[in-house]
Amino acid sequence: MIGHIVRKEILNNLRSIRVVTLIGICLFLGIASILIFTAQFEQRRESYQANEKAHAHRLENAPHTWWLYLAGYDFSVPPPKLSIFSQGLSGQIQGSYRVKEEGAYRTEEAIGYQNPILGLFFPPDFLFLARLLGGLMALLVVYDCLVREREEGTLLLLFANALPRHSFLLGKWLGNYLIIAVAFPLALVFGILLSTALFGVSYSLQELGHLGLMGLFILAYLAVFCSLGLLISVSARSSSTALLMSLAGWVLLSVVLPGLGKETARSLWPVPASGRVESQRYQVKWQLHGELERALEAIEYDWTRTDLSQQKDQMERKQFEKQSDRIWGLTESYLNQLNRQEAVLATLSRLTPGGSLVHLNTGLAQSGQDDLQRFRRSVWAYHRDFTRYCLDKMAAVGNETSTRFDDLPHYSLPVWNFRSWMAKEWVDVLLLLLWNVLFFLIAFVRFLRVNLVF
């Protein structure tokens, strides 16, 4: 009996111009999005390779360690390949950076020209389309599957044959979900094939596995809105009311609650402006520089000392080490406050199905919140290694001695680990399942009490 209802729903949806149009739009936009972001990925990869050559040339022409310490050392971070499908925070990770005496910075010349109009809009990547357009599509397909039959009077005829209500409801859910679940997996498969054929992008088995998991999480997310649409169809007394309820539910879950959580986190757990922290770093630098100047003037006229030059070098080294420790302390305090705000926002965003989907898929694409936090800490840890290297080098060969930098420590991205990711993100998987079960059970309980006729 369930199979008969499933087939009936599938055939009715395939004959519906509305449903076929929605599936076609999602399929087209999904493939187009993947191809557009594949082209952008290729441009970013070419920019990364060009920047790497420029950084190597700059290092080769560095006159001495003192110049490198003051002017800084540049390095680049490549764009993650799976950001093609889920941009996430990859724009804040990939690019070129400079570490020098007073800190680590993203270099403007490495960012290149950015069209300012692009900053007004969200990047319509595959995850963005699945989260917003996919949820809306699911609701528009399912919202009238039960209320329409009540309006037409066919619901009473179906139950005249002693059809169990749970079988009917499950068949309705499966029939509609199988139609909803077609568009985005097909778009993902065709997008992967076309990005390989047109742009030559190759994917490893691990990356294909991650893409498969991303597709499964999108299917789980679509199932949530399918269950919500079923609940709305059971509760509404007319198709027009069901449509309005569906649009209101979509706006609430996809737009209002995520934005409200972001502003709540900013208000309750504020973080100092980055410019203020930058100003504090410069204050530390010039304060310690003044102390060093005064100390050097005090010993400059001490004619009884025979090791004056060595004493000056030791004082400079101690002062630079003190400066490095003070700057790291300011940075660590700022990062801790920033991470605390981001943790609160991540918790609040998990109150919606879209938040769980974003955390799961950006984590797999290595463009998520945890990836950004590890990256920031790794950059500042590298800054400490770089300053220690320069100070040790200057102590060994002198400030202005021309030297090679073969032993210069190189920056490397933190290693992504699937087990550690899953140990944290299993909560989001469970939440998606709970949203599904919750909406379906409420719909089932309401359907047990609903009148078959008006």
C-alpha positions as CSV (number, residue, x, y, z in Angstrom):
1,M,0.0,0.0,0.0
2,I,2.8,2.4,0.8
3,G,4.4,1.7,-2.6
4,H,1.2,2.5,-4.4
5,I,1.0,5.9,-2.6
6,V,4.7,6.6,-3.3
7,R,4.2,5.9,-7.0
8,K,1.1,8.1,-7.1
9,E,2.9,11.0,-5.5
10,I,5.9,10.7,-7.9
11,L,3.6,10.6,-11.0
12,N,1.6,13.5,-9.7
13,N,4.7,15.6,-9.1
14,L,6.2,14.7,-12.5
15,R,3.0,15.9,-14.2
16,S,3.1,19.1,-12.2
17,I,4.6,22.1,-14.1
18,R,5.4,23.7,-10.8
19,V,7.5,20.8,-9.5
20,V,9.3,20.2,-12.7
21,T,10.1,23.9,-13.0
22,L,11.5,24.0,-9.5
23,I,13.7,20.9,-10.0
24,G,14.9,22.3,-13.3
25,I,15.8,25.7,-11.7
26,C,17.7,24.0,-8.9
27,L,19.5,21.7,-11.3
28,F,20.6,24.5,-13.6
29,L,21.7,26.9,-10.8
30,G,23.5,24.1,-9.0
31,I,25.6,23.2,-12.0
32,A,26.2,26.9,-13.0
33,S,27.3,27.7,-9.5
34,I,29.9,24.9,-9.5
35,L,31.3,25.9,-12.9
36,I,31.5,29.6,-11.9
37,F,33.3,28.9,-8.6
38,T,35.6,26.4,-10.4
39,A,36.7,29.2,-12.7
40,Q,37.3,31.4,-9.7
41,F,39.3,28.6,-8.0
42,E,41.5,28.4,-11.0
43,Q,42.1,32.2,-10.9
44,R,43.0,32.0,-7.2
45,R,45.3,29.1,-7.7
46,E,47.1,31.0,-10.5
47,S,47.4,34.0,-8.2
48,Y,48.8,31.8,-5.4
49,Q,51.5,30.4,-7.7
50,A,52.4,33.9,-8.9
51,N,52.6,35.1,-5.4
52,E,54.8,32.2,-4.3
53,K,57.3,33.1,-7.1
54,A,57.2,36.8,-6.0
55,H,57.8,35.9,-2.4
56,A,60.8,33.6,-3.3
57,H,62.3,36.4,-5.4
58,R,61.9,38.9,-2.5
59,L,63.6,36.5,-0.1
60,E,66.5,35.9,-2.5
61,N,67.1,39.7,-2.6
62,A,66.9,40.3,1.1
63,P,70.2,42.0,2.0
64,H,70.5,40.8,5.6
65,T,68.6,39.4,8.6
66,W,67.9,42.8,10.1
67,W,66.1,43.9,6.9
68,L,64.1,40.7,6.9
69,Y,63.1,41.2,10.5
70,L,61.9,44.8,9.9
71,A,60.5,44.5,6.4
72,G,59.0,41.1,6.9
73,Y,58.7,37.7,5.2
74,D,55.8,36.9,2.9
75,F,54.1,33.6,2.4
76,S,50.9,32.4,0.6
77,V,48.1,30.1,1.6
78,P,46.5,28.1,-1.3
79,P,42.7,28.1,-1.8
80,P,41.1,24.8,-0.6
81,K,39.8,22.9,-3.6
82,L,36.5,22.0,-2.1
83,S,35.7,25.7,-1.5
84,I,34.4,25.4,-5.1
85,F,31.3,23.8,-3.5
86,S,31.4,25.6,-0.1
87,Q,33.1,28.9,0.1
88,G,32.6,29.3,3.8
89,L,35.5,31.3,5.4
90,S,38.0,30.3,2.7
91,G,38.3,34.0,1.7
92,Q,39.6,34.8,5.2
93,I,42.2,32.0,5.0
94,Q,43.6,31.8,1.5
95,G,45.8,34.7,0.3
96,S,49.2,36.2,1.1
97,Y,50.5,37.2,4.5
98,R,53.5,39.0,5.9
99,V,55.2,38.4,9.2
100,K,57.5,41.0,10.6
101,E,58.7,42.6,13.8
102,E,55.3,43.8,15.2
103,G,52.9,41.1,13.9
104,A,51.4,39.2,11.1
105,Y,49.3,40.9,8.4
106,R,47.4,40.1,5.2
107,T,49.2,42.0,2.4
108,E,46.9,44.2,0.2
109,E,49.0,43.8,-2.9
110,A,48.5,40.0,-2.6
111,I,44.7,40.4,-2.4
112,G,44.6,42.2,-5.7
113,Y,41.7,44.2,-7.1
114,Q,38.3,43.2,-5.7
115,N,35.1,44.6,-7.3
116,P,33.4,46.4,-4.3
117,I,29.9,45.5,-5.6
118,L,30.7,41.8,-4.9
119,G,30.9,42.5,-1.2
120,L,27.2,43.5,-1.2
121,F,26.1,39.9,-1.9
122,F,26.6,36.5,-0.5
123,P,28.6,34.1,-2.6
124,P,25.9,31.8,-4.3
125,D,28.0,28.7,-4.0
126,F,26.5,25.2,-4.1
127,L,26.0,25.1,-0.3
128,F,24.3,28.5,-0.4
129,L,21.8,27.3,-3.1
130,A,21.1,24.1,-1.3
131,R,20.5,25.8,2.0
132,L,18.2,28.6,0.7
133,L,16.8,27.4,-2.6
134,G,16.7,23.8,-1.6
135,G,14.7,24.4,1.5
136,L,12.3,26.7,-0.4
137,M,11.9,24.1,-3.1
138,A,11.1,21.3,-0.6
139,L,8.3,23.4,1.0
140,L,6.8,24.5,-2.3
141,V,6.6,20.8,-3.5
142,V,5.1,19.4,-0.3
143,Y,3.0,22.2,1.2
144,D,-0.3,21.1,-0.4
145,C,0.1,17.4,-0.7
146,L,-2.5,16.7,2.0
147,V,-4.6,19.8,2.1
148,R,-5.2,19.6,-1.6
149,E,-6.7,16.2,-1.3
150,R,-8.9,17.4,1.6
151,E,-10.1,20.3,-0.6
152,E,-10.9,17.9,-3.5
153,G,-12.6,15.4,-1.3
154,T,-10.4,12.5,-2.3
155,L,-8.9,12.0,1.2
156,L,-12.1,10.5,2.5
157,L,-12.3,8.0,-0.4
158,L,-8.8,6.8,0.3
159,F,-9.6,6.0,3.9
160,A,-12.8,4.3,3.1
161,N,-10.7,1.2,2.3
162,A,-9.3,1.0,5.8
163,L,-6.0,2.5,4.8
164,P,-3.8,3.0,7.9
165,R,-3.0,6.7,8.5
166,H,0.6,6.1,9.3
167,S,1.1,4.2,5.9
168,F,-0.6,7.0,4.1
169,L,1.5,9.7,5.7
170,L,4.8,7.8,5.2
171,G,3.9,7.1,1.6
172,K,3.2,10.8,1.0
173,W,6.5,11.8,2.6
174,L,8.6,9.3,0.6
175,G,6.9,10.1,-2.7
176,N,7.6,13.8,-2.3
177,Y,11.1,13.4,-0.8
178,L,12.2,11.2,-3.7
179,I,11.3,14.0,-6.1
180,I,12.9,16.7,-4.0
181,A,16.1,14.6,-3.6
182,V,16.8,14.4,-7.3
183,A,18.0,18.0,-8.2
184,F,21.0,18.7,-6.0
185,P,22.7,15.2,-6.1
186,L,22.4,15.4,-9.9
187,A,23.7,18.9,-10.0
188,L,26.6,17.8,-7.7
189,V,27.5,14.9,-10.0
190,F,27.3,16.8,-13.2
191,G,29.2,19.8,-11.7
192,I,32.1,17.5,-10.7
193,L,32.2,15.9,-14.2
194,L,32.0,19.3,-16.0
195,S,34.6,20.9,-13.7
196,T,37.0,18.1,-14.5
197,A,36.2,18.1,-18.3
198,L,36.3,21.9,-18.8
199,F,38.8,23.1,-16.3
200,G,41.0,20.0,-15.7
201,V,40.3,20.0,-11.9
202,S,41.1,16.5,-10.5
203,Y,39.7,15.2,-7.3
204,S,41.4,12.7,-5.0
205,L,39.5,9.8,-3.5
206,Q,39.4,11.6,-0.2
207,E,38.0,14.7,-1.8
208,L,35.3,12.7,-3.6
209,G,34.5,11.0,-0.3
210,H,34.0,14.4,1.3
211,L,31.8,15.5,-1.6
212,G,29.7,12.4,-1.1
213,L,29.3,13.2,2.6
214,M,28.4,16.8,1.6
215,G,25.7,15.5,-0.7
216,L,24.3,13.2,2.1
217,F,24.1,16.1,4.5
218,I,22.3,18.2,1.9
219,L,19.8,15.3,1.5
220,A,19.3,15.2,5.2
221,Y,18.7,18.9,5.2
222,L,16.1,18.7,2.4
223,A,14.4,15.9,4.4
224,V,13.9,18.3,7.3
225,F,12.0,20.8,5.1
226,C,10.1,17.9,3.5
227,S,8.9,16.9,7.0
228,L,8.1,20.6,7.8
229,G,6.1,20.9,4.6
230,L,4.1,17.8,5.5
231,L,3.4,19.2,9.0
232,I,2.2,22.5,7.4
233,S,0.0,20.5,4.9
234,V,-1.6,18.6,7.8
235,S,-2.2,21.7,9.9
236,A,-3.5,24.1,7.2
237,R,-7.1,24.3,6.2
238,S,-6.5,25.6,2.7
239,S,-3.8,25.5,0.1
240,S,-3.4,29.3,0.2
241,T,-2.9,29.2,4.0
242,A,-0.4,26.3,3.6
243,L,1.6,28.4,1.1
244,L,1.8,31.4,3.4
245,M,2.8,29.2,6.3
246,S,5.5,27.6,4.2
247,L,6.9,30.9,3.1
248,A,6.8,32.2,6.7
249,G,8.6,29.0,8.0
250,W,11.2,29.2,5.3
251,V,12.0,32.9,6.1
252,L,12.1,32.2,9.9
253,L,14.4,29.2,9.7
254,S,16.6,30.4,6.8
255,V,16.9,34.2,7.3
256,V,15.5,35.5,10.6
257,L,16.9,33.1,13.1
258,P,20.5,33.0,11.7
259,G,20.7,36.8,11.5
260,L,19.2,37.1,15.0
261,G,21.8,34.7,16.4
262,K,24.7,36.6,14.8
263,E,23.6,39.9,16.3
264,T,22.9,38.3,19.7
265,A,26.4,37.0,19.8
266,R,27.9,40.3,18.9
267,S,25.9,42.2,21.5
268,L,26.4,39.8,24.5
269,W,30.1,38.8,23.8
270,P,31.7,41.9,22.1
271,V,35.2,41.7,20.7
272,P,37.6,44.7,20.5
273,A,38.0,46.2,17.1
274,S,41.0,44.8,15.2
275,G,42.3,48.4,14.8
276,R,42.4,48.9,18.5
277,V,44.5,45.8,18.9
278,E,46.7,46.9,16.1
279,S,47.2,50.3,17.9
280,Q,48.1,48.5,21.1
281,R,50.8,46.5,19.3
282,Y,52.4,49.7,17.9
283,Q,52.2,51.3,21.4
284,V,54.1,48.3,22.8
285,K,56.7,48.5,20.0
286,W,57.4,52.2,20.4
287,Q,57.3,52.1,24.2
288,L,59.9,49.4,24.3
289,H,61.9,51.1,21.6
290,G,62.0,54.3,23.8
291,E,63.1,52.3,26.8
292,L,65.9,50.7,24.7
293,E,67.1,54.1,23.4
294,R,67.3,55.4,26.9
295,A,69.2,52.3,28.2
296,L,71.6,52.6,25.3
297,E,72.3,56.2,26.0
298,A,73.0,55.4,29.6
299,I,75.8,53.0,28.8
300,E,77.2,54.9,25.8
301,Y,79.3,57.2,27.9
302,D,80.4,54.5,30.3
303,W,84.2,54.6,29.4
304,T,85.0,51.9,31.9
305,R,83.3,49.2,29.9
306,T,85.3,47.4,27.2
307,D,82.5,45.1,26.0
308,L,80.2,48.0,25.0
309,S,79.2,46.6,21.6
310,Q,78.4,43.2,23.0
311,Q,76.4,44.8,25.8
312,K,74.4,46.7,23.2
313,D,73.6,43.6,21.2
314,Q,72.5,41.7,24.3
315,M,70.2,44.6,25.4
316,E,68.7,44.8,21.9
317,R,68.0,41.1,21.8
318,K,66.4,41.1,25.2
319,Q,64.2,44.1,24.3
320,F,63.1,42.5,21.0
321,E,62.3,39.2,22.8
322,K,60.2,41.2,25.4
323,Q,58.5,43.0,22.5
324,S,57.6,39.6,20.9
325,D,56.2,38.2,24.1
326,R,54.1,41.3,24.8
327,I,52.7,41.3,21.2
328,W,51.9,37.6,21.5
329,G,50.1,38.3,24.8
330,L,47.9,41.0,23.2
331,T,47.2,38.8,20.2
332,E,46.4,35.7,22.3
333,S,43.9,37.7,24.4
334,Y,42.2,39.0,21.3
335,L,42.0,35.6,19.7
336,N,40.5,34.1,22.8
337,Q,37.8,36.8,22.9
338,L,37.2,36.3,19.2
339,N,37.0,32.5,19.5
340,R,34.6,32.8,22.4
341,Q,32.2,35.0,20.4
342,E,32.5,32.6,17.4
343,A,31.7,29.6,19.7
344,V,28.6,31.3,21.0
345,L,27.5,32.2,17.5
346,A,28.1,28.6,16.4
347,T,26.0,27.3,19.2
348,L,23.1,29.7,18.4
349,S,23.3,28.9,14.7
350,R,22.8,25.2,15.5
351,L,19.3,26.1,16.5
352,T,18.4,26.0,12.8
353,P,18.8,23.1,10.3
354,G,20.7,25.4,8.0
355,G,23.3,26.2,10.7
356,S,24.0,22.5,11.2
357,L,24.3,22.0,7.4
358,V,26.8,24.9,7.1
359,H,29.0,23.7,9.9
360,L,29.1,20.2,8.4
361,N,29.8,21.1,4.8
362,T,32.2,23.9,5.5
363,G,34.1,21.6,7.8
364,L,34.4,19.0,5.1
365,A,35.5,21.7,2.6
366,Q,38.2,22.9,5.2
367,S,36.6,26.4,5.1
368,G,34.7,26.4,8.4
369,Q,35.0,28.1,11.7
370,D,37.4,25.6,13.2
371,D,39.6,25.8,10.2
372,L,39.8,29.6,10.5
373,Q,40.6,29.4,14.2
374,R,43.4,26.9,13.7
375,F,44.7,29.0,10.8
376,R,44.8,32.2,12.9
377,R,46.7,30.5,15.8
378,S,49.1,28.8,13.4
379,V,50.0,32.2,11.7
380,W,50.7,33.8,15.0
381,A,52.7,30.8,16.2
382,Y,54.7,31.0,13.0
383,H,55.3,34.7,13.8
384,R,56.9,33.7,17.0
385,D,59.1,31.1,15.2
386,F,60.0,33.7,12.6
387,T,61.0,36.4,15.2
388,R,63.0,33.8,17.2
389,Y,64.8,32.8,14.0
390,C,65.7,36.3,13.1
391,L,67.0,37.2,16.6
392,D,69.1,34.0,16.8
393,K,70.4,34.7,13.4
394,M,71.4,38.2,14.2
395,A,73.1,37.1,17.4
396,A,75.1,34.5,15.5
397,V,76.2,36.4,12.4
398,G,75.3,40.1,13.2
399,N,72.5,42.4,12.2
400,E,73.7,43.5,8.7
401,T,75.8,40.5,7.6
402,S,74.6,39.2,4.2
403,T,73.5,35.6,4.7
404,R,71.4,32.9,3.1
405,F,68.1,31.9,4.6
406,D,68.1,28.2,3.8
407,D,67.2,27.4,7.4
408,L,64.3,29.9,7.5
409,P,61.2,28.2,9.0
410,H,58.4,27.9,6.5
411,Y,54.7,28.2,7.2
412,S,52.5,25.2,6.8
413,L,48.8,24.9,7.2
414,P,47.4,22.9,10.1
415,V,46.7,19.3,9.2
416,W,43.0,18.5,8.8
417,N,41.9,15.3,10.5
418,F,38.6,13.5,9.8
419,R,38.4,11.9,13.2
420,S,38.8,15.2,15.1
421,W,36.2,16.8,12.7
422,M,33.7,14.0,13.3
423,A,34.3,14.1,17.0
424,K,33.0,17.6,17.1
425,E,30.5,17.6,14.2
426,W,28.5,14.5,15.2
427,V,26.2,16.9,17.1
428,D,25.2,18.6,13.8
429,V,24.4,15.2,12.2
430,L,22.3,14.3,15.2
431,L,20.5,17.6,15.1
432,L,19.6,17.2,11.5
433,L,18.1,13.8,12.3
434,L,16.3,15.2,15.3
435,W,14.7,18.0,13.2
436,N,13.5,15.3,10.8
437,V,12.0,13.1,13.5
438,L,10.5,16.0,15.4
439,F,8.6,17.5,12.4
440,F,7.5,14.1,11.1
441,L,6.2,13.0,14.5
442,I,4.3,16.3,15.1
443,A,2.8,15.9,11.6
444,F,1.8,12.3,12.4
445,V,0.2,13.2,15.8
446,R,-1.8,16.0,14.2
447,F,-2.9,13.8,11.3
448,L,-4.3,11.3,13.7
449,R,-6.6,14.0,15.0
450,V,-7.4,15.8,11.8
451,N,-10.9,15.6,10.2
452,L,-10.8,14.0,6.8
453,V,-13.4,16.5,5.5
454,F,-14.0,20.2,6.3
